Amino acid sequence: MRNRPKWLENAIFYEIYPQSFKDTNGDGIGDLRGIIQKLGYIERLGCNAIWINPCFVSPFGDAGYDVEDYYTIAPRYGTNEDMAELFREAHKRGMHVILDLVPGHTAVTHKWFKESLKAEKNEFSDRYVWTDSIWEEPGMCCIKGISDRDGCCGVNFFSHQPALNYGFYERDPEKKWQQSPDDPAPVATREAMKDVMRFWLKAGCDGFRVDMAGSLVKNDPDGKGTIKLWQNIREFLDGEFPEAAIISEWGEPDKSLEGGFHMDFLLHFGPSRYNDLFRCPEPWFSSRGKGDIREFLKKYTENYAKAKDGLICIPSGNHDMDRLARGLSQREMKIAFAFLLTMPGAPFIYYGDEIGMRYVEGLTSVEGGYGRTGSRSPMQWDDSVNCGFSTASPEKLYIPMDSAVCRPTAAGQACDENSLYNEVKKLIEIRKDYPALQNTAEWELICGETENYPLIYLRGSGNEQMAVVINPGNDEREANIGKTALGKSIYTFGGEVWGKSGKVIVPGGSAGIYTVK
């Protein structure tokens, strides 16, 4: 078995979009001291690990995913010492913190790019993907005509995000500018990213969620060049920082886990069919019972078989997706969390999903958010000014608050024993109490691949085995569970299963966890 950080085996992550979490200086933008202030809240919820979206110096054309300086915390969030303090305070609570690493591109204001713009050859001329002629584009969107250098520079997404050069797996012999991943410049880029990782790991960081991890080597249709690159980085981490976790935004676990990542995120795009569950015209978790989970299960089962020692994450959402509450009611979200918190891999909860924060409709784009902006509104802490997020005047807030009178708050839900927050907290406690429900425990699908409703699967660790039974639709359903015999009820929501073996009846709008005899 390849090395895996021990702490990752029972990690439950809370994703923080720092701009919108907690503002302590009244400027309308969240900061690191706000995160430190709210560590107790995250701990009480039951999460023991945190993922923080990019917080480095940036022109913020893409909310910090356009990095200007990998080594310095953006002043609006605080200082490097504030980040070091955050690491220390989290560690005191037995919590771990991973940072968002963006290795595929930088901002146009990064000093590397400024040097690469120069017509004279220098150390950084080939740090980015450049063609030899202003008339020849690199086969992707590009930047051109902004300096005396002859050539076009490729970009990864926005036009202000020049693509770093990790080489081309398949190269056109007539395009001499397409370098091999083993050429000096791509190797130098890879080593520079190792230095960035080394810097923050030494400061107390516990690992990285890697943005667009599968995009680094270009013209790499099967991912072989990118897999080899990450295997090299994993070897470096195992040698110097064996307790550091790397988690990929790739969405193809068969590739990312082979590359050495400890876990891969299922994404709202790509082959996973993750959207079928929560974000489509008829989500499977809707009480209407018209969704379809079968293609998701087919792909998940296929990837799970390939995962071996790696993990697959099914997040509640993130800063790039619609909020769960845009398509599901609070009751439906309770059942969705029963699924999210009993599946293998480390759970990830996007800030505010635990209280059912809604997608804020009709917002003007903020920092390149466009349609994603509505999922990035400030955390709703209580009923005070700006829901306790900031003392700034409303027009100064990073993104406007949800203005609905009935908007949920963390304080309000904590006091309501029937709230989504308390249901999530209860499910996290159960997951922690039973090894069979934790990150590395085995998983086996019993019902759902052909029947669609209900979904039943087994989790197991050693002699402990649990069955999870989920039926979000309003109608009760019959399920054939064969030789599986349900025992004691550990958790129920919406009613218990009728019958304990053979054919069972699952109530509509229900979720349950049972021991297996």
Summary of the structure (lengths in Angstrom):
residues: 517
radius of gyration: 23.5
end to end distance: 30.0
largest distance: 77.4
contacts: 1811
relative contact order: 0.11
helix: 30%
strand: 20%
